[in-house]
Amino acid sequence: MKKILIIFTIFLTFSACTKLEDLNKNTKDPSIVPGELLFTGAQKNIFDIMVTPNVNQNIFRMFTQQWTETTYTDESNYDLVTRSIPDNFWDAIYLNILKNLKESKRLISEKEYVNEAPAIKKNKLAIIEVLSVYAWGTLVETFGNIPYSEALDVTNETPAYDDGLTVYKDLISRLNTAIADMDPSEGSFDSGDNMYGGDVAAWYKFANSLKLHMGMILSDVTAESALAKTIIEDAAPNVFTSNADNAVLPYSDDAQSNSNPVYTDLVASGRHDFVPANTLVDYMDTLGDPRMPFYFTYKTGTTTYVGGIFGMLNRYSKCSHVSSPIQAATFEGMIFDYAEVEFLLAEAVERGYNIGSGTAADHYNAGITASMEYWGVAPADIATYLAKPEIAYSSTSWKEKIGIQQWFAYYNRGFEAWTEWRRLDFPVLVAPPNAKSVIPLRYTFPVEEQTLNAANFNAAVSALGAGGDAVSHKLFWDKN
């Protein structure tokens, strides 16, 4: 497995400050930082923020009740404010990812590569654009309206917020341009790309798979239904075709900087704060899902899976735990996989889109199979599971069938599980009795924006309409 480059902290982040106006501070001299190195650091930061279970940044596994807490139950009861979670997630993407990608693009664009074919530079810039679209899209899918057209401008400390749908459509346009600019016969970042090793053909598949996802996000927006259909049908022939295409990043046992963030928070911390939630464990157990031993341990001293009661105090010793492989320092991070592609294709068939061969049932089964193969489930166990009447595909309730299986498959991909739950409304989840709110449908805007960018913050809240800046406010694409 590729070894991640060890990046000095000064190259990975801009500063310990977490204010959006920090973008205006020149905290390093760009002339001595190669654009390729900034890309490598931003890429790792993307995986870190999407993979981490750190309660200060990413609590999506608890939004969909895949994990719960033991001693401190604030986050499993949807308290986003005490730890300023939206602020931290926002700053991580703007400062550590998007700003570095923008600077990387500028430096590579301006540099003259004497011994490098022009097509290689063009591929690098296209790949930076694809990763930028992924990061921007994540912000839109989390907050809705965001600073975009005026963001990342060092001369503007108070950027206006743009309409989420307008941003999303522009991102798709940018993605189309990046795809058209890729030349798979040429190289790109090589060892500086820890996701695909500079393989442009792999990036081409990732970009189209992302496009498929973004098209499906628009599928329930009535005014954009024709656009969604065009996007999905255009992307479908060029998406992932096996787990070999998965967008993953390897971690190492270097505890200083390169360990998997799950290991950092579950093992290196010496704390026992998280356990699998009973909501997920009980559902999978009822169906005899063969992924369970790959996801969870037995409760100590038994051959039984016991999830912690979601949102309540739990004794770590009385519950199943996250499996050892997932907690390993070297367990790879993932932001997109083949299983997701197949579930999206199953949905596309149900929506009447022309995506080529295969029925909805074919793609649904392929999605389950891809997930199980990734985790190491034996072929015979996969076949047995697919043959169960309660698992077999039924088009009379396709949202429920696909939604539940996505929930299972995205066990270690909390953000994607949350996004698909919001779109399809399955599985049916109930907020715990002590919850601060309904199950969140969005992150609220950062508290720091109220003071540092008050006028634009207030305009953004007003644009949301009734309910304002609430976790219960449905985003533009969440129509059901």
Secondary structure, DSSP 4 states (H G I P E B T S, - for coil): -PPPP---HHHH-S-S---GGGGGS--S-GGGS-HHHHHHHHHHHHHHHHH---TTT--HHHHTTSEEESS--TGGGT--TTTTHHHHHHHHHIIIIIHHHHHHHHHHHH---TTS-HHHHHHHHHHHHHHHHHHHHHHHHHHSSEE-TTTT-TT-SSPPEEPHHHHHHHHHHHHHHHHHH--TTS---GGG-TTTTT-HHHHHHHHHHHHHHHHHHTTT-GGGHHHHHHHHHHHGGGS--SGGG-EEE---S-TTTTS-HHHIIIIIT----EEEBHHHHHHHHHTT-TTHHHHBPPPTTSS---PBPTTS---GGGS--B-HHHHSTTPPEEEE-HHHHHHHHHHHHHTT---SS--HHHHHHHHHHHHHHHHT--HHHHHHHHTSTTTS--GGGHHHHHHHHHHHHTTT-HHHHHHHHHHH--S-----TT-SSSSPSSPPPPHHHHHHSHHHHHHHHHHH-TT-S-TTPPPTT---
